[in-house]
């Protein structure tokens, strides 16, 4: 029956996640459940899609706060459709592209950095490519 709700154990089994992770996601507002007469959690089948998106986004390095923000724009009762997922991926596109470029540069220049050992912020192609920090004037520039 397609409308049948899933127990937390069934969602855990089908998603490959521990029950504790599902409870954590629920506390963070990423997924939602209802309770039956015995006070056990029941999930709509559409939660499996949400969990899949959470897993993929986390593996790409998207912070949980951003995932929660994106999922909060989706309909709670309806099953999210292709347009909903396209809107989310479009919102993450630029950030993921930037992350990919940063990781690619790190990968390609890692041996240079480790072999150099200079620890120079001025010359480091990873921390300060083309001495871009010098354009900002003297003094510390990498404060967070």
TIDREN-477767 format. One record per residue: x, y, z of N, C-alpha, C in turn; residue in one letter; residue number from 1. Coordinates in steps of 0.02 Angstrom, whole numbers, padded with zeros to 5 digits. Example, Ala and Ser with C-alpha at 12.3 -4.5 7.8 and 13.67 -1.06 7.14 Angstrom:
// TIDREN-477767
+--------+--------+--------+--------+--------+--------+--------+--------+--------+-----+-----+
!    n.u !    n.v !    n.w !   ca.u !   ca.v !   ca.w !    c.u !    c.v !    c.w ! res !   n !
+--------+--------+--------+--------+--------+--------+--------+--------+--------+-----+-----+
!  00660 ! -00284 !  00390 !  00615 ! -00225 !  00390 !  00660 ! -00165 !  00390 !   A !   1 !
!  00642 ! -00112 !  00354 !  00684 ! -00053 !  00357 !  00645 !  00002 !  00394 !   S !   2 !
+--------+--------+--------+--------+--------+--------+--------+--------+--------+-----+-----+
***
This chain:
// TIDREN-477767
+--------+--------+--------+--------+--------+--------+--------+--------+--------+-----+-----+
!    n.u !    n.v !    n.w !   ca.u !   ca.v !   ca.w !    c.u !    c.v !    c.w ! res !   n !
+--------+--------+--------+--------+--------+--------+--------+--------+--------+-----+-----+
!  00043 ! -00059 !  00000 !  00000 !  00000 !  00000 !  00045 !  00062 !  00000 !   X !   1 !
!  00041 !  00106 ! -00050 !  00086 !  00163 ! -00057 !  00079 !  00215 ! -00001 !   X !   2 !
!  00021 !  00220 !  00031 !  00011 !  00271 !  00082 !  00035 !  00249 !  00151 !   X !   3 !
!  00055 !  00187 !  00158 !  00074 !  00160 !  00223 !  00133 !  00199 !  00252 !   X !   4 !
!  00126 !  00215 !  00316 !  00181 !  00250 !  00350 !  00233 !  00200 !  00371 !   X !   5 !
!  00293 !  00224 !  00381 !  00350 !  00182 !  00400 !  00369 !  00194 !  00472 !   X !   6 !
!  00390 !  00142 !  00506 !  00417 !  00150 !  00573 !  00488 !  00176 !  00568 !   X !   7 !
!  00515 !  00199 !  00624 !  00584 !  00224 !  00623 !  00632 !  00168 !  00605 !   X !   8 !
!  00617 !  00107 !  00625 !  00660 !  00050 !  00607 !  00659 !  00036 !  00533 !   X !   9 !
!  00600 !  00042 !  00502 !  00595 !  00032 !  00430 !  00632 !  00086 !  00392 !   X !  10 !
!  00627 !  00149 !  00414 !  00663 !  00203 !  00381 !  00738 !  00192 !  00389 !   X !  11 !
!  00759 !  00171 !  00448 !  00830 !  00157 !  00460 !  00855 !  00102 !  00414 !   X !  12 !
!  00817 !  00049 !  00408 !  00837 ! -00007 !  00366 !  00841 !  00014 !  00292 !   X !  13 !
!  00791 !  00050 !  00269 !  00788 !  00069 !  00198 !  00839 !  00124 !  00182 !   X !  14 !
!  00856 !  00167 !  00229 !  00902 !  00221 !  00216 !  00975 !  00203 !  00231 !   X !  15 !
!  00984 !  00151 !  00271 !  01052 !  00132 !  00290 !  01080 !  00175 !  00347 !   X !  16 !
!  01036 !  00213 !  00380 !  01057 !  00255 !  00435 !  01037 !  00226 !  00501 !   X !  17 !
!  01075 !  00239 !  00554 !  01053 !  00216 !  00620 !  00992 !  00255 !  00644 !   X !  18 !
!  00952 !  00224 !  00686 !  00893 !  00256 !  00714 !  00913 !  00321 !  00749 !   X !  19 !
!  00969 !  00321 !  00783 !  00992 !  00382 !  00819 !  01002 !  00440 !  00771 !   X !  20 !
!  01026 !  00427 !  00711 !  01035 !  00480 !  00661 !  00967 !  00508 !  00639 !   X !  21 !
!  00919 !  00464 !  00630 !  00852 !  00487 !  00611 !  00822 !  00530 !  00667 !   X !  22 !
!  00832 !  00510 !  00729 !  00808 !  00550 !  00785 !  00843 !  00618 !  00785 !   X !  23 !
!  00907 !  00619 !  00772 !  00945 !  00681 !  00768 !  00918 !  00726 !  00713 !   X !  24 !
!  00907 !  00698 !  00654 !  00879 !  00736 !  00598 !  00812 !  00766 !  00617 !   X !  25 !
!  00773 !  00728 !  00653 !  00707 !  00752 !  00674 !  00714 !  00810 !  00724 !   X !  26 !
!  00759 !  00803 !  00772 !  00771 !  00858 !  00820 !  00794 !  00922 !  00784 !   X !  27 !
!  00831 !  00914 !  00730 !  00856 !  00971 !  00692 !  00804 !  00998 !  00642 !   X !  28 !
!  00747 !  00966 !  00638 !  00694 !  00990 !  00593 !  00704 !  00969 !  00520 !   X !  29 !
!  00748 !  00921 !  00507 !  00760 !  00899 !  00439 !  00707 !  00851 !  00414 !   X !  30 !
!  00680 !  00811 !  00459 !  00626 !  00765 !  00444 !  00574 !  00770 !  00499 !   X !  31 !
!  00515 !  00744 !  00486 !  00461 !  00747 !  00536 !  00425 !  00680 !  00540 !   X !  32 !
!  00397 !  00667 !  00598 !  00358 !  00606 !  00608 !  00294 !  00624 !  00644 !   X !  33 !
!  00250 !  00575 !  00644 !  00190 !  00580 !  00686 !  00196 !  00524 !  00738 !   X !  34 !
!  00151 !  00522 !  00784 !  00152 !  00469 !  00835 !  00089 !  00428 !  00831 !   X !  35 !
!  00096 !  00363 !  00842 !  00037 !  00320 !  00844 !  00011 !  00316 !  00915 !   X !  36 !
! -00039 !  00274 !  00927 ! -00070 !  00269 !  00993 ! -00021 !  00245 !  01046 !   X !  37 !
!  00030 !  00208 !  01025 !  00081 !  00184 !  01072 !  00139 !  00233 !  01078 !   X !  38 !
!  00131 !  00291 !  01049 !  00182 !  00344 !  01050 !  00246 !  00326 !  01012 !   X !  39 !
!  00240 !  00282 !  00963 !  00297 !  00266 !  00920 !  00296 !  00312 !  00860 !   X !  40 !
!  00356 !  00329 !  00836 !  00362 !  00372 !  00778 !  00339 !  00336 !  00714 !   X !  41 !
!  00303 !  00374 !  00672 !  00284 !  00350 !  00606 !  00303 !  00403 !  00556 !   X !  42 !
!  00333 !  00382 !  00500 !  00356 !  00428 !  00449 !  00318 !  00416 !  00383 !   X !  43 !
!  00304 !  00470 !  00349 !  00277 !  00464 !  00281 !  00331 !  00434 !  00237 !   X !  44 !
!  00311 !  00398 !  00186 !  00361 !  00367 !  00141 !  00405 !  00419 !  00108 !   X !  45 !
!  00380 !  00479 !  00099 !  00419 !  00532 !  00067 !  00481 !  00551 !  00108 !   X !  46 !
!  00483 !  00531 !  00171 !  00542 !  00547 !  00212 !  00604 !  00514 !  00183 !   X !  47 !
!  00595 !  00458 !  00148 !  00653 !  00424 !  00118 !  00688 !  00469 !  00067 !   X !  48 !
!  00649 !  00508 !  00030 !  00679 !  00555 ! -00018 !  00717 !  00609 !  00019 !   X !  49 !
!  00688 !  00635 !  00072 !  00722 !  00687 !  00111 !  00787 !  00660 !  00140 !   X !  50 !
!  00785 !  00600 !  00166 !  00845 !  00571 !  00195 !  00898 !  00561 !  00142 !   X !  51 !
!  00878 !  00540 !  00082 !  00926 !  00532 !  00027 !  00959 !  00598 !  00010 !   X !  52 !
!  00920 !  00652 !  00007 !  00949 !  00718 ! -00008 !  00996 !  00739 !  00048 !   X !  53 !
!  00978 !  00728 !  00110 !  01021 !  00745 !  00167 !  01087 !  00709 !  00161 !   X !  54 !
!  01085 !  00644 !  00148 !  01146 !  00604 !  00142 !  01191 !  00629 !  00086 !   X !  55 !
!  01161 !  00642 !  00028 !  01201 !  00665 ! -00029 !  01231 !  00734 ! -00014 !   X !  56 !
!  01190 !  00779 !  00013 !  01214 !  00846 !  00028 !  01269 !  00845 !  00079 !   X !  57 !
!  01262 !  00804 !  00131 !  01315 !  00799 !  00181 !  01378 !  00772 !  00151 !   X !  58 !
!  01373 !  00723 !  00107 !  01433 !  00694 !  00077 !  01468 !  00745 !  00033 !   X !  59 !
!  01431 !  00795 !  00008 !  01461 !  00849 ! -00032 !  01486 !  00906 !  00011 !   X !  60 !
!  01477 !  00900 !  00077 !  01502 !  00952 !  00122 !  01453 !  01008 !  00137 !   X !  61 !
!  01390 !  01000 !  00118 !  01340 !  01052 !  00133 !  01324 !  01048 !  00208 !   X !  62 !
!  01331 !  01103 !  00244 !  01317 !  01103 !  00316 !  01243 !  01088 !  00330 !   X !  63 !
!  01230 !  01056 !  00386 !  01162 !  01038 !  00404 !  01116 !  01098 !  00408 !   X !  64 !
!  01142 !  01155 !  00429 !  01100 !  01215 !  00432 !  01075 !  01235 !  00363 !   X !  65 !
!  01118 !  01228 !  00312 !  01097 !  01244 !  00243 !  01048 !  01192 !  00217 !   X !  66 !
!  01059 !  01129 !  00235 !  01013 !  01076 !  00215 !  00944 !  01089 !  00246 !   X !  67 !
!  00944 !  01106 !  00310 !  00880 !  01120 !  00345 !  00844 !  01179 !  00312 !   X !  68 !
!  00881 !  01230 !  00295 !  00852 !  01289 !  00262 !  00819 !  01269 !  00195 !   X !  69 !
!  00855 !  01230 !  00157 !  00828 !  01208 !  00092 !  00767 !  01164 !  00100 !   X !  70 !
!  00770 !  01117 !  00146 !  00714 !  01071 !  00157 !  00653 !  01107 !  00185 !   X !  71 !
!  00664 !  01161 !  00222 !  00607 !  01197 !  00251 !  00565 !  01230 !  00197 !   X !  72 !
!  00592 !  01238 !  00137 !  00554 !  01268 !  00082 !  00511 !  01217 !  00046 !   X !  73 !
!  00519 !  01154 !  00062 !  00481 !  01101 !  00029 !  00415 !  01089 !  00065 !   X !  74 !
!  00365 !  01064 !  00028 !  00301 !  01049 !  00060 !  00307 !  00992 !  00110 !   X !  75 !
!  00277 !  01001 !  00169 !  00281 !  00949 !  00221 !  00238 !  00888 !  00205 !   X !  76 !
!  00177 !  00899 !  00183 !  00130 !  00844 !  00173 !  00136 !  00812 !  00103 !   X !  77 !
!  00155 !  00851 !  00053 !  00159 !  00824 ! -00015 !  00228 !  00794 ! -00028 !   X !  78 !
!  00231 !  00748 ! -00074 !  00296 !  00720 ! -00093 !  00331 !  00771 ! -00137 !   X !  79 !
!  00392 !  00790 ! -00119 !  00429 !  00839 ! -00161 !  00439 !  00810 ! -00231 !   X !  80 !
!  00433 !  00855 ! -00280 !  00440 !  00832 ! -00349 !  00506 !  00855 ! -00379 !   X !  81 !
!  00515 !  00841 ! -00443 !  00577 !  00857 ! -00477 !  00592 !  00932 ! -00476 !   X !  82 !
!  00541 !  00974 ! -00481 !  00552 !  01046 ! -00479 !  00577 !  01068 ! -00411 !   X !  83 !
!  00552 !  01037 ! -00358 !  00576 !  01054 ! -00290 !  00650 !  01038 ! -00283 !   X !  84 !
!  00670 !  00978 ! -00306 !  00740 !  00958 ! -00300 !  00784 !  01001 ! -00345 !   X !  85 !
!  00759 !  01020 ! -00404 !  00798 !  01062 ! -00450 !  00811 !  01130 ! -00418 !   X !  86 !
!  00761 !  01157 ! -00384 !  00769 !  01222 ! -00351 !  00822 !  01218 ! -00296 !   X !  87 !
!  00822 !  01164 ! -00258 !  00872 !  01155 ! -00205 !  00942 !  01149 ! -00236 !   X !  88 !
!  00949 !  01107 ! -00286 !  01016 !  01097 ! -00315 !  01042 !  01161 ! -00348 !   X !  89 !
!  00997 !  01200 ! -00377 !  01018 !  01264 ! -00407 !  01044 !  01311 ! -00353 !   X !  90 !
!  01012 !  01311 ! -00296 !  01034 !  01355 ! -00241 !  01103 !  01335 ! -00216 !   X !  91 !
!  01118 !  01271 ! -00218 !  01183 !  01247 ! -00193 !  01237 !  01247 ! -00247 !   X !  92 !
!  01219 !  01257 ! -00310 !  01265 !  01249 ! -00365 !  01329 !  01292 ! -00358 !   X !  93 !
!  01321 !  01356 ! -00346 !  01380 !  01400 ! -00344 !  01426 !  01383 ! -00285 !   X !  94 !
!  01396 !  01368 ! -00228 !  01436 !  01350 ! -00170 !  01474 !  01285 ! -00182 !   X !  95 !
!  01440 !  01236 ! -00212 !  01474 !  01172 ! -00226 !  01528 !  01181 ! -00278 !   X !  96 !
!  01516 !  01223 ! -00328 !  01567 !  01236 ! -00379 !  01629 !  01267 ! -00346 !   X !  97 !
!  01618 !  01315 ! -00301 !  01674 !  01346 ! -00265 !  01712 !  01294 ! -00224 !   X !  98 !
!  01676 !  01251 ! -00190 !  01709 !  01198 ! -00149 !  01750 !  01151 ! -00194 !   X !  99 !
!  01722 !  01134 ! -00251 !  01758 !  01089 ! -00297 !  01822 !  01123 ! -00321 !   X ! 100 !
!  01819 !  01186 ! -00338 !  01878 !  01222 ! -00361 !  01931 !  01226 ! -00306 !   X ! 101 !
!  01909 !  01239 ! -00245 !  01955 !  01243 ! -00188 !  01988 !  01175 ! -00176 !   X ! 102 !
!  01949 !  01123 ! -00176 !  01976 !  01056 ! -00164 !  02022 !  01034 ! -00221 !   X ! 103 !
!  02005 !  01051 ! -00282 !  02047 !  01034 ! -00339 !  02115 !  01070 ! -00334 !   X ! 104 !
!  02114 !  01134 ! -00316 !  02176 !  01171 ! -00307 !  02217 !  01141 ! -00250 !   X ! 105 !
!  02184 !  01123 ! -00196 !  02220 !  01092 ! -00140 !  02252 !  01027 ! -00162 !   X ! 106 !
!  02214 !  00985 ! -00197 !  02240 !  00921 ! -00220 !  02300 !  00931 ! -00266 !   X ! 107 !
!  02294 !  00978 ! -00314 !  02346 !  00988 ! -00363 !  02409 !  01020 ! -00335 !   X ! 108 !
!  02402 !  01058 ! -00281 !  02459 !  01094 ! -00254 !  02483 !  01066 ! -00187 !   X ! 109 !
!  02452 !  01013 ! -00164 !  02469 !  00984 ! -00098 !  02542 !  00964 ! -00094 !   X ! 110 !
!  02567 !  00929 ! -00145 !  02636 !  00907 ! -00143 !  02684 !  00966 ! -00141 !   X ! 111 !
!  02668 !  01018 ! -00178 !  02709 !  01079 ! -00178 !  02713 !  01108 ! -00107 !   X ! 112 !
!  02656 !  01112 ! -00076 !  02652 !  01142 ! -00009 !  02690 !  01099 !  00042 !   X ! 113 !
!  02678 !  01035 !  00041 !  02711 !  00991 !  00090 !  02786 !  00990 !  00078 !   X ! 114 !
!  02806 !  00989 !  00014 !  02877 !  00987 ! -00002 !  02911 !  01053 !  00014 !   X ! 115 !
!  02875 !  01108 !  00009 !  02904 !  01174 !  00020 !  02921 !  01184 !  00094 !   X ! 116 !
!  02873 !  01176 !  00136 !  02884 !  01184 !  00208 !  02898 !  01255 !  00230 !   X ! 117 !
!  02885 !  01304 !  00188 !  02904 !  01373 !  00204 !  02857 !  01405 !  00256 !   X ! 118 !
!  02796 !  01383 !  00258 !  02746 !  01412 !  00304 !  02739 !  01487 !  00293 !   X ! 119 !
!  02751 !  01509 !  00232 !  02747 !  01580 !  00216 !  02678 !  01597 !  00189 !   X ! 120 !
!  02643 !  01642 !  00223 !  02579 !  01664 !  00199 !  02588 !  01705 !  00135 !   X ! 121 !
!  02644 !  01739 !  00129 !  02656 !  01781 !  00071 !  02665 !  01740 !  00007 !   X ! 122 !
!  02701 !  01684 !  00012 !  02717 !  01646 ! -00048 !  02672 !  01585 ! -00060 !   X ! 123 !
!  02634 !  01565 ! -00012 !  02596 !  01503 ! -00016 !  02543 !  01505 ! -00071 !   X ! 124 !
!  02547 !  01460 ! -00120 !  02498 !  01459 ! -00174 !  02429 !  01433 ! -00152 !   X ! 125 !
!  02426 !  01401 ! -00093 !  02362 !  01377 ! -00068 !  02327 !  01429 ! -00025 !   X ! 126 !
!  02364 !  01460 !  00019 !  02335 !  01509 !  00065 !  02328 !  01577 !  00033 !   X ! 127 !
!  02376 !  01595 ! -00009 !  02378 !  01663 ! -00037 !  02399 !  01661 ! -00110 !   X ! 128 !
!  02357 !  01634 ! -00154 !  02376 !  01630 ! -00225 !  02389 !  01699 ! -00255 !   X ! 129 !
!  02445 !  01704 ! -00291 !  02466 !  01767 ! -00323 !  02472 !  01825 ! -00274 !   X ! 130 !
!  02487 !  01811 ! -00213 !  02496 !  01861 ! -00160 !  02437 !  01909 ! -00158 !   X ! 131 !
!  02376 !  01883 ! -00164 !  02316 !  01924 ! -00165 !  02306 !  01962 ! -00099 !   X ! 132 !
!  02334 !  01936 ! -00044 !  02326 !  01970 !  00020 !  02364 !  02036 !  00021 !   X ! 133 !
!  02418 !  02042 ! -00018 !  02456 !  02104 ! -00019 !  02415 !  02162 ! -00046 !   X ! 134 !
!  02367 !  02147 ! -00089 !  02324 !  02199 ! -00117 !  02281 !  02233 ! -00064 !   X ! 135 !
!  02272 !  02199 ! -00007 !  02230 !  02226 !  00046 !  02269 !  02268 !  00096 !   X ! 136 !
!  02333 !  02276 !  00085 !  02374 !  02318 !  00129 !  02411 !  02278 !  00182 !   X ! 137 !
!  02451 !  02313 !  00223 !  02491 !  02278 !  00273 !  02447 !  02253 !  00331 !   X ! 138 !
!  02476 !  02207 !  00369 !  02442 !  02181 !  00429 !  02406 !  02117 !  00417 !   X ! 139 !
!  02378 !  02088 !  00470 !  02344 !  02023 !  00464 !  02281 !  02029 !  00421 !   X ! 140 !
!  02270 !  01978 !  00379 !  02214 !  01979 !  00333 !  02170 !  01917 !  00337 !   X ! 141 !
!  02192 !  01868 !  00372 !  02156 !  01804 !  00371 !  02115 !  01794 !  00435 !   X ! 142 !
!  02094 !  01849 !  00465 !  02053 !  01843 !  00526 !  01985 !  01816 !  00508 !   X ! 143 !
!  01960 !  01772 !  00551 !  01894 !  01741 !  00538 !  01844 !  01767 !  00586 !   X ! 144 !
+--------+--------+--------+--------+--------+--------+--------+--------+--------+-----+-----+
***
